């Protein structure tokens, strides 16, 4: 017999919040794709470059973060490497592993991509520090659930 928790339908407010989260994600991706296109990048290339702007990563880790197959990451890195935005280097901890790393040009493009994202910047700027911290903490809790 199912527990009451599993059969209870979400209330109207919960459904609205879930729909709004979906709308936010959709608008973010649309803005991200537009910013990427301004640099002649696909969304996947821009996301990979953004990840590498934080730290060099092995292909397998990139695939996990992008939720795709490592062979797809290899192709994306190949194209970014051909444009001089990414380079492969040996992992100092294990020289058998190759890390993908953003070049100086790649770091510049990643910064321009971040600066080009208009969505949410203005609405968030209108919030107080306390409201933004509260929103951040709520989003982190949702990611951990």
TACOR-V743280 format. One record per pair of residues at least 24 apart in sequence whose ideal C-beta (glycine too) atoms are under 8 Angstrom apart, sorted by the first residue. I is the first residue (numbers start at 1). J is the second residue. Records with the same first field share a line. If there is no record, write none. Layout:
BEGIN
I = J + J
END
This chain:
BEGIN
24 = 120
27 = 119 + 120
28 = 117 + 119 + 120
30 = 119
31 = 117 + 118 + 119
32 = 113 + 117
35 = 113 + 116 + 117
36 = 113
38 = 116
39 = 109 + 112 + 113
41 = 109 + 113
44 = 68 + 72 + 76
45 = 76 + 79 + 80
46 = 113
48 = 73 + 76 + 77 + 80 + 86 + 100
49 = 80 + 85 + 86 + 102 + 106 + 109 + 110 + 113
50 = 110 + 113 + 114
52 = 86 + 100 + 101 + 102 + 106 + 110
53 = 102 + 106 + 107 + 110 + 111
56 = 89 + 99 + 100 + 101 + 102
57 = 99 + 100
58 = 91 + 97 + 98 + 99 + 100
59 = 98 + 100
62 = 100
73 = 100
80 = 106
85 = 109
END
